[in-house]
Amino acid sequence: MNSAHRPSLEGGPSHGDVQGTPTAEMAGDDFMRPVVAATRTLSLTSRAAARHMIPRGSGVIERDTMLGRAATLEDVGDVAAVVASDRARTMTAATANISSGALID
């Protein structure tokens, strides 16, 4: 595909995430940007749901998973240790899904 017909993302939506920068070289703000975006998204979604629950006097926000539980910090650490090790040396540009089955790849 020549450059004249190659899709471009310039000017498209962006969250400002920094890709490809080693963590040791990444500025703190660049590291935190996607964390803050994800937290903000959860907060906004929860608030929107709560606005519907309050007039009803009840409600529950559930997140069912195939495993019946959410990933723990230990689970996250275990996955991080594996993907950072030589055991994952053939993984490239991969996402490690630790959603306990809430998200299907």
Number of C-alpha atoms within 10 A of each C-alpha: 6 5 7 7 7 8 8 9 8 7 6 6 7 8 8 10 14 13 8 8 11 8 10 7 7 14 11 10 11 15 14 13 15 15 13 12 14 11 12 12 12 12 12 11 11 12 12 11 14 17 10 12 14 10 9 9 8 9 12 8 9 6 9 12 14 12 11 11 13 16 14 12 9 9 13 14 10 12 15 12 13 13 16 12 10 10 10 11 10 9 12 7 7 8 9 13 13 14 16 17 16 16 10 8 7
